[in-house]
Amino acid sequence: MKSTRMIPILQALLAAVLFGASAPLAKLLLGEIPPVLLAAFLYLGSGLGLLLVKLIEKMAHKEQKEAHLTRSDWPWLAGAILAGGVIAPITLMISLRQAPAATASLLLNFEGVATTLIAVLVFKEAIGRRAWWAIGSITLASILLSTDFTNQWGFSLSALGVVAACVMWGVDNNLTRNISAKDPLVIVTVKGLGAGLISLMIAVALGNTFPPLGVTLLALLLGSLSYGLSIFLFVHAMRGLGAGRTSALFGMAPLAGILLSLAIFQEGPGLLFAIALPIMAAGAFILIRENHDHLHIHEEFVHEHSHSHDDNHHQHEHETAKVGKSHGHAHVHASGEHSHDHAPDIHHRHSHTVEK
């Protein structure tokens, strides 16, 4: 496998670990922070953390390599903020009051399923047989891990709330996919601050009581890592893998969540966990080893994103100083036809007449 594919895979896996840790850690904070207010702090933390990074870049006079958001990008971003930044986290925080931390962590795997189905059915993203096997394996493992024969957790409002939050994040991921070529720092900062401020206004309207400063800072820190850094890595990964494959790898998030839940809440793993673990690992391995290689046509189009000239897709003329360096500007992709291993990244969102 080429290193260019391995980098987004590692980004997706790290994003999964960071996000998977959010459920058990957020449940600890729910004892001192109301659900809607906690959702506000988590997203404000993600926005403020990355805003600080952006300000440091400005102060260091770092060269702008990423593409700026344009007017056509804002509807996608606004939809992502509403679905994934407001509705999803508030629904999850309310559900976490009743749902066990381990169960909630495992149910978060449905985000990957929702994202993939929306990507395939709505945005026509190509998913081949190996990718479907991987997604099926991860989904099966999630079902096994979420099954409890001692009660009817699957029909509880708290469990359904977690699933509903995952569907909203699936909508968010696909809307964000359409602007993933633009500056991820700006995207995640705007999403965090926008969603956090909306949730904060809702919390104030509901009369929520603010916690002590120390607890507030912990919530902001958790948000900056589990939401901010995680989303930042997720957007980067979608550039190279597409929404479906990135979300399938993101399906490993429940493992991080359940392991942390076991450590914090002293819940022992059962037989189903031992069965599901290798199934989920096999699904991730299948996806990592996927080889999607066929003859495909590139139609001429223009877009803007960070790129360099060391691949087969950026051969436009440039001043010598830019060649080999990562930079961003609007550029034309000439029409062409070739064959190589690829994923549905920002340059390969072509249709498929047959599964590949």
C-alpha positions in Angstrom: 0.0 0.0 0.0 1.2 3.5 -0.8 2.1 5.8 2.1 -0.3 8.3 0.7 -3.2 5.9 1.6 -1.6 5.0 5.0 -1.5 8.6 6.3 -5.3 9.1 6.0 -5.9 5.7 7.5 -3.8 6.6 10.6 -5.6 9.9 10.8 -9.0 8.1 10.8 -7.9 5.7 13.4 -6.6 8.4 15.7 -9.8 10.4 15.2 -11.7 7.3 16.3 -9.7 6.8 19.5 -10.1 10.4 20.5 -13.9 10.4 19.8 -14.4 7.0 21.4 -13.0 8.3 24.7 -15.6 11.1 24.8 -18.6 9.1 25.9 -17.2 7.6 29.2 -15.4 10.9 30.1 -18.4 13.0 29.3 -20.6 10.7 31.5 -18.2 11.5 34.4 -18.8 15.2 33.8 -22.6 14.8 33.6 -22.7 14.5 37.4 -21.8 18.2 37.6 -22.9 19.7 34.2 -26.4 19.6 32.7 -26.5 17.8 29.3 -27.2 20.7 27.0 -24.6 22.9 28.8 -22.0 20.1 28.5 -22.7 19.7 24.8 -22.1 23.5 24.5 -18.8 23.3 26.4 -17.6 20.3 24.3 -18.1 22.1 21.0 -16.9 25.5 22.4 -13.7 23.6 23.5 -13.2 22.2 20.1 -13.6 25.6 18.4 -11.5 27.5 20.9 -8.7 24.9 20.8 -8.3 25.1 17.1 -8.8 28.8 17.0 -5.8 29.1 19.2 -3.8 26.9 16.7 -5.0 29.1 13.9 -3.9 32.3 15.7 -0.5 30.8 16.4 -0.1 30.1 12.7 -1.0 33.7 11.9 1.5 35.0 14.5 4.2 32.8 13.1 3.4 34.2 9.6 3.0 30.6 8.4 2.3 30.4 4.7 -1.4 29.8 3.8 -1.5 26.4 2.1 -5.2 25.6 2.5 -8.1 26.8 0.4 -10.5 29.4 1.9 -14.2 28.8 2.4 -16.3 30.4 -0.4 -20.0 31.4 -0.4 -21.0 28.1 -2.0 -19.5 26.2 1.0 -21.5 27.9 3.7 -24.8 26.0 3.2 -23.0 22.7 3.6 -21.2 24.0 6.7 -24.4 25.4 8.2 -26.2 22.1 7.7 -23.2 20.3 9.4 -23.3 22.6 12.4 -27.1 22.1 12.9 -27.1 18.3 12.5 -23.7 17.3 14.0 -22.9 20.3 16.2 -26.3 21.0 17.9 -28.8 18.2 17.5 -26.4 15.2 17.8 -24.4 16.2 20.9 -27.4 17.4 22.9 -29.2 14.2 22.1 -26.2 12.2 23.1 -25.6 14.1 26.4 -29.3 13.6 27.4 -29.1 9.9 26.5 -25.9 9.4 28.5 -27.7 10.1 31.7 -29.5 6.7 31.5 -27.3 4.7 29.1 -24.3 2.8 30.5 -21.1 4.3 29.3 -19.9 1.1 27.7 -23.1 0.6 25.8 -23.2 4.2 24.6 -19.6 3.9 23.4 -20.4 0.8 21.4 -23.6 2.3 20.0 -21.5 5.2 18.6 -20.4 2.7 16.0 -23.7 3.3 14.2 -22.3 6.7 13.1 -20.1 4.8 10.6 -23.1 2.8 9.3 -25.2 5.9 8.9 -22.4 7.9 7.2 -21.7 5.1 4.8 -25.4 4.5 3.8 -25.9 8.2 3.3 -22.7 8.5 1.3 -23.7 5.6 -1.0 -27.5 6.2 -1.3 -27.5 10.0 -1.4 -24.1 11.2 -2.6 -23.5 8.1 -4.8 -20.1 7.3 -3.4 -18.6 4.1 -4.8 -18.2 1.2 -2.3 -16.7 -2.0 -3.5 -17.1 -5.6 -2.3 -14.1 -5.6 0.0 -15.3 -2.3 1.6 -18.8 -3.7 2.1 -17.3 -6.8 3.8 -15.3 -4.6 6.1 -18.3 -2.4 6.9 -20.4 -5.5 7.4 -17.9 -7.0 9.8 -17.6 -3.8 11.9 -21.4 -3.5 12.0 -21.8 -7.1 13.0 -19.3 -6.6 15.8 -21.1 -3.6 16.9 -24.4 -5.5 17.1 -22.8 -8.3 19.1 -21.2 -5.8 21.5 -24.4 -4.0 22.0 -26.5 -7.1 22.7 -27.6 -7.7 26.3 -29.9 -10.7 26.9 -30.5 -9.6 30.5 -32.6 -6.6 29.7 -34.3 -4.7 26.8 -31.6 -2.0 26.4 -32.1 -2.0 22.7 -35.6 -0.6 23.0 -34.8 2.0 25.6 -35.1 5.7 24.9 -31.5 6.2 25.9 -30.2 3.7 23.4 -32.4 5.0 20.7 -31.2 8.5 21.5 -27.6 7.5 21.0 -28.5 5.9 17.6 -30.4 9.1 16.7 -27.2 11.2 17.5 -25.2 8.8 15.3 -27.6 9.4 12.4 -27.2 13.2 12.8 -23.4 12.8 12.8 -23.7 10.7 9.7 -25.5 13.6 8.0 -22.8 16.0 9.4 -20.0 13.8 8.0 -21.5 13.7 4.5 -22.2 17.5 4.4 -18.6 18.1 5.6 -17.3 15.7 2.9 -18.4 18.2 0.3 -16.1 20.9 1.7 -13.3 18.7 3.0 -10.9 20.1 0.4 -11.0 23.5 2.2 -9.0 24.5 5.3 -9.9 21.9 8.0 -8.8 24.2 10.8 -11.3 26.8 9.7 -14.1 24.2 9.1 -13.7 22.7 12.6 -13.2 26.1 14.3 -16.4 27.5 12.8 -18.3 24.3 13.5 -17.2 24.2 17.1 -17.8 27.9 17.9 -21.1 28.0 16.0 -22.5 24.8 17.5 -21.2 25.7 21.0 -22.8 29.2 21.0 -26.1 27.8 19.8 -26.2 25.1 22.5 -25.0 27.7 25.1 -28.0 29.9 24.2 -30.3 26.9 24.5 -28.8 26.0 27.9 -29.2 29.6 29.2 -32.8 29.6 27.9 -33.5 26.4 29.9 -32.1 28.0 33.0 -29.0 25.6 33.3 -26.7 26.4 36.3 -23.1 26.9 35.4 -20.5 24.6 37.1 -17.3 25.7 38.9 -14.5 27.0 36.7 -12.4 23.9 37.1 -15.1 21.6 35.9 -15.8 24.0 33.0 -12.2 23.9 31.9 -12.1 20.1 32.0 -15.2 20.0 29.7 -13.5 22.5 27.3 -10.3 20.4 27.3 -12.3 17.2 26.6 -14.0 19.0 23.7 -10.8 20.3 22.2 -9.4 16.8 22.0 -12.3 14.4 21.6 -14.3 16.7 19.3 -11.9 19.3 17.9 -8.8 17.3 17.2 -10.8 14.3 16.3 -13.0 16.1 13.7 -9.9 17.9 12.3 -8.2 14.5 11.7 -11.5 13.1 10.3 -11.8 15.8 7.7 -8.2 15.3 6.6 -8.8 11.5 6.3 -11.9 12.1 4.2 -9.8 13.9 1.6 -7.8 10.8 0.9 -10.4 8.0 1.6 -13.9 9.4 1.1 -16.7 9.5 3.6 -17.6 5.8 3.5 -14.2 4.3 4.1 -13.2 6.9 6.7 -16.3 6.2 8.6 -15.8 2.5 8.5 -12.3 3.0 10.1 -14.0 5.4 12.5 -16.1 2.4 13.6 -13.1 1.4 15.8 -14.1 4.3 18.1 -16.2 2.0 20.3 -13.2 -0.1 21.3 -11.5 3.0 22.8 -14.7 3.9 24.5 -15.4 0.5 26.0 -11.8 -0.1 27.2 -11.9 3.3 28.9 -15.3 2.5 30.4 -14.0 -0.8 31.7 -11.1 1.1 33.4 -13.3 3.9 34.9 -16.5 2.0 35.8 -15.0 -1.4 36.5 -17.3 -3.3 34.1 -15.9 -6.7 33.1 -16.0 -7.7 29.4 -18.1 -10.7 28.6 -18.1 -13.5 26.0 -19.7 -11.4 23.3 -16.8 -8.9 23.7 -14.3 -11.6 23.1 -16.2 -12.8 20.0 -16.7 -9.3 18.6 -13.2 -8.0 19.0 -11.5 -10.1 16.3 -14.5 -9.5 14.0 -14.1 -5.8 14.3 -10.3 -6.0 13.9 -10.7 -8.1 10.8 -13.1 -5.5 9.3 -10.6 -2.8 9.8 -7.7 -4.9 8.4 -9.8 -5.7 5.3 -10.4 -2.0 4.7 -6.8 -1.1 5.3 -5.7 -3.7 2.7 -8.3 -2.7 0.1 -7.0 -2.2 -3.4 -9.3 -0.3 -5.7 -7.6 -0.2 -9.1 -9.3 0.2 -12.4 -9.3 2.3 -15.6 -11.1 5.6 -14.9 -11.8 8.9 -16.7 -11.1 12.3 -15.2 -13.3 15.0 -16.7 -11.9 18.6 -16.7 -12.8 20.6 -13.6 -11.6 23.4 -11.5 -11.2 23.4 -7.7 -9.0 24.8 -4.9 -7.2 22.9 -2.1 -3.8 22.3 -0.6 -1.7 20.2 -3.0 1.8 19.5 -4.3 3.1 18.5 -7.7 4.5 15.1 -6.8 1.4 13.0 -7.9 -0.4 12.1 -11.1 -3.2 14.7 -10.7 -1.4 18.0 -10.3 0.6 18.6 -13.4 -0.4 22.2 -14.1 2.2 24.8 -14.8 3.7 26.7 -11.9 6.5 28.9 -10.9 9.5 26.9 -9.9 9.4 28.0 -6.3 6.1 26.1 -5.8 7.0 22.8 -7.3 7.4 20.1 -4.7 6.0 22.3 -1.9 2.5 22.1 -0.5 0.5 25.1 -1.4 -3.1 26.1 -2.2 -4.7 27.9 -5.1 -7.5 27.4 -7.7 -6.3 25.1 -10.5 -7.6 23.3 -13.5 -7.5 19.5 -13.8 -7.4 18.5 -17.5 -9.4 15.6 -18.7 -7.6 12.3 -18.8 -7.8 8.5 -18.5 -5.5 6.3 -16.4 -5.5 3.3 -14.0 -4.1 3.2 -10.5 -5.1 2.4 -6.9 -7.4 5.0 -5.5 -10.2 5.8 -3.1 -13.2 8.2 -3.5 -11.1 11.2 -2.5 -11.5 14.7 -3.8 -10.2 13.7 -7.2 -11.9 10.3 -7.6 -15.7 10.8 -7.1 -16.5 9.2 -10.4 -19.4 6.8 -10.8 -19.0 3.0 -11.3 -21.0 0.9 -13.7 -19.9 -2.2 -11.8 -18.6 -2.8 -8.3 -14.8 -2.5 -8.0 
